[in-house]
């Protein structure tokens, strides 16, 4: 197992390199980079914007010059020296290959630099937004597992019954409804829309959270999470429910279950003493990946709808603003975490079922 773990760790290096190289190459052809973003703000907002962005006084950035040969759209009329200052500020005075390998060297030391358009380091910015995404990812994963596992087991035991049929209908309908549409419905019904004003629409905690006692803080925290979690959980448990059911059905039909019943064991002893461990292998081993999926990919629209300032919303806005340090740092960190979680999932498989031996498999 040690050799397998080492191989997987070593394979993370070329995998990360490939992800970053492809993303960096694509970005080079994307229109509207950070320099263009600044130029657009300057031409749209006047001299104050130029002073704020260039960090200098006076009006040198806004003097009119003949810049018809500029490679940046909208740069006509701006001082070429000012454009060069922007290139130096954003690091675009260096060739792309040099910038790419410098970025990799910095990232290898977990030095992610500073945001282009926010006066804060990228790592501090990510840590600032992380509590929202962790809250959504953790609770939606736990709630979906708490619902899907008992429901899936019950559906397997009652396979073909009316209970199995109508619960399957609910699961399929819930999975088909987009989470953001259900979120909007919840807002209209319970967040000051056309009906009730029971839940807040903004943030993870109230403004006076620090003045509350610890029981009130807990209640306030879950009060803010109620609608976002409800919107996300509708479809989150569907896949695991059907996966649990099918896994249990496969195990129930095997010969060792027939033998256990022939020995006089009760149905509960057979189900939870013999079937459960084998049937839950794929479910439990997939928990780390499910958490990461909910953590990073499942909350963008929900964060936007309920004004929750988390990692999903941060990544989306960074792409729109062409804030490349934030974009690439998010990509690097999330890719690294995804690779590590994939390795952890394999180790969980071997922990649950020692018969699985990855050493005998090619990586």
N, C-alpha and C positions, 0 to 999 in steps of 0.2 A: 504493500500500500504506500510505503514511503516513496518508492520509485515512481509510482503513478502520480502522487501529489506533486513531486518535483517536476515531472514532465508537463503536467497541467500548468504549473506556475511558470515554467519556461515558455510555454506556448502563449501565455498571456502577453508577452513582450511583442512578438510579431503581430498578434491580433490587434493590440492597441495601436501599434504603428500603422497598420493597414487602415483602421478606422479613422485615425487622425489624418493620415495622408489623403485618403479619399475625400474627407470632409473639407480639408484645407484646399484641395484642388478645386472642388466645386465652388467654394466660397470665392476663389479668384475670378470666376466668371459671373458671379452674381452682381447685378447692377445696384447702384445706390449704396456704396460703401460708407464708412464713417466720415471720410473727407467730404463726400457728397452730402452726407447728412448735415454736416456743419455748414457747408456752403448754402444749403437750402434754408437752414435756420437764419443765417446771416441775411440772405437776400429777402427773407420774409419778415424779419423782426427788426432790421436796422442796426445801427451802430452798437447799441447796448449788448446785443447778442454777440457781436464780434468781439467786444471787449471781454465779455465773460468767458467765451470759449478760448480765445487766444491768450488770455491771462495778462494782457498788457493794457496800458492806458493809451490815450490819444486816439487818433482816427486813421492810423496807418493801414489798418486792415480794410478800411472802407473807401480808400481813395480809388478813383477810377483809373484803370490802366487797360491797355490793349492786350488782352489775354485770349485772343481768338484761337491760338494754337494750343490751349490748355487741354489736357486729356480728361478733365473733369467737367461733367455737364453742369452748366449754370455758373461756371467760374469766370465768364466774360465780365470784364469790368473790375475784377479784383486784383490786387497787387500780387504779382507772381511770387514775391518774397513771402507774402502771407500764406500762400498756398504751400510753399516749401516748408514753412514753419509747421503747418498742419501735418504735412507728411512726416516730418521729424517727430512731432508729438505722438502720432499714432504708429510710428515705426515703419511707415511705407517708403522711407528713403532708402531702405535696404532691399536687395533682391528677394523674391519670394522664397527661394530655397534656403537662404540664410535665415529668414524670419521663421521658417518652418522648423529648422533644426534648433534654433534658439528656443523656440516655444517648447519643443520636446525636452531639451535640457532643463529648462525651468520647471516643467511639469514633473520630470523625474525626481526633482528635489521638492515637489509640492509647493512650488512658488508660482502662483497663478496671476501675479501682477495686480493691477488696479483696473477698475471699470473705466471705459472711455468717457462715459457721460455721467457717472456718479462719483462723488468724492469719497470713495471707500474701496478697500481692497476686495477682490473678487471672493476670497475665502470668507471674509467677514460678512459679505453680502449673502453668500449661500447659507452660512450659519444663521444669519438673521431670519431668513425665510424658511429654514428647515422645520421649526416647530409645527407650522401649519400642515406641511406635507406629511410629517411623521404622524401627526394626530390622525389625519384622514387615512393614511395607509395602514396604520396599526389597527385602528378600530374597525375599518371596513373589512380587513382580513379576518380579524377575530370574530366579528359578527357573522360574516358569511360562512365561516367554518362552523360556528355554533348552530347555524340554521341548516346548512347543507348536509352535514354528517348525520345527525339524527333523522332528518327528513329522508335522506337517501337510503339509510338502513331500513326505515319503516316502509319505503316504497318497494325495496327489494323483498322484504318479508311478505308484503301484501301485493306482490306483482300480479297484475291483471285485474285487481279488484277495483271497485268504484273509487276508493281512496287514491289508488295509484293513478287512475285516469284523470280525476279532477285536479289533483295536485300537479300532474304533468302539464295540464292546460295552464295552470297558474304560472308555473315555472317558465313555460315557453312564451307566454304573453309578457311576463315580466322581463324576460331576456330581450324580447323584440322591441320593447318601448325604450327609446333613447333616454339616457339618464338626464340630459340637459332639458328635454321637454318635460319630464316628470318634475325636475327642479323648478321650472317655471310655473307649473301647476301648483306645486307646494307654496311657492311665493304668493301666488294669487289667492290661495285658500287661507294660508296661515301666517303670512308675513306682511300684513297691512295692505293687501291687494283689495279685492272686491268684497272680502268676507271678514276674516278674523285677523287680529294683530297680536298673535301670541308669541312669535319668535322674532329674534333680531335678524337683520339682513346684512350686517357688516361685521367683519372681524371675528377673531377667535375668542376674545374676552371683552367684557365691558370696560368703559373708560375708568370706572371706579373700582376695578378689580383689586387693586392693591389695598383698598380700604376695607375690603370684605374679610370676614372670618374664613378660616380654611374650609368649613363645610359649605359656606356660601360660594367660595371660589370654585369648588368642585361642581356645584349645581350650575353656576354661571357658565363654566366651561362646557358642560354637556348641553346646556340650554342653547348655546351658540352652535353646537355641532349637530343638533337634532335634525334639522332640515337637510344639510349637506349629506349626512350619513344616510338618511332615509332615501335621498335621491340616488345615491351610489349603490346602496345595498340591493335595490330592486333587481338588478341584473347580475350582481356580483356572485350570488350563490347558485345561479342556475347551472353553470358548467360543473361545479363541484358536486351538486346534488345528483345530477345524472351520472357523473363519473363514479360517485360512491355507490349508487344503485347498481350500475353495471358490474362494478368490481365485486360487490357482494353476491350478485347473481352468479357470476362465474365461479366463485368459491363454493357457494352453496351446492352447486351441481357436481362437485368433485367427489371422488370415491371416499376420501378420508372423512367427509361429513356424513356420508351414509354409514360408515363404520362407527363413528361416534354416536349416531342415533341408535344403531343396533346394540350398542353397549348399555343403553338405557339412560343416556344423558338427556336432561331436559333441553327444550329448544333454546332457552336462554344460555345454558352452559355451552351448547354447541355453537351458538351465534357469537357469544363474547369470549368464550374460552378457546375456540379453535379458528373460527372464520375471521374474527375481527382483525387479528394481527396481519394475516396474509392479505386481506381485502384492503386494509388501510395503508398498505405499503406505498402505493402510488400517491395517495392523498396527502399523507403526512410528509413524505419526502418532497412534495411540491410546495410545501408551506413557505420556505424562504423565497422561492421564485414568485409565488403569488403575492407575497408582501411587497417585494420590489416592484412588481408590476403595478399594484395599487398605489404604491408610494410615488412612482415617477410618471406613470402614463395615464392613470385613471382619473385624475383630479383637475386637469387643465380647465375644462369648461365649467366644472363645479366651482372652482376657485374664482373664476371670472364672474359667474352669475351671483355668487354670494359674497363677492368682494373679499375673498380670503387671499391674503398676499403670501402665497407659498412658492415653491420651486417651479411648479408648472407655469404659473403666471409670469414668474421671473424669466424663465427660458423663452416664453412666447414673446414677451416685450423686448427681450434682448435681441432676438432675431429681427424683429421689426425695426429696432433702433440701430441694427448693425453693430451692436456692442460686442465685438468679437472676443475679447478676453472672457466675458461671462459666457458666451456661447460655447467656446472651446473648452473652458474649464468645466462647465456642466457636462459636456459630451465626454470628456476624459474621466471625470469622477464617476459618472453614471455607468460608463462602459466598464470601468475597472470594478465597480461594485457588482455589476451584472456578471462579469467573469468569475469573481470570487464566490458569488452566490451559486453559480452553476457548479462550482467545485464542492461547495458546502452541501448542495442537494445530492450529489453523488455520494458524499460521505455519510449523509443521513440514510441513504438507501442501504449502505453496508452495515450501518449501526442497527437499523430495523431488521434487516434480513442478512445475517452473516454468510448465507449461501452465495450472495452476489460478490464476485471477485473481479474488480476492474483490472487487476494486474494481468489477467489472462486475455484482456481485450486490447486491441490497438486503439490508441488515442485518436 
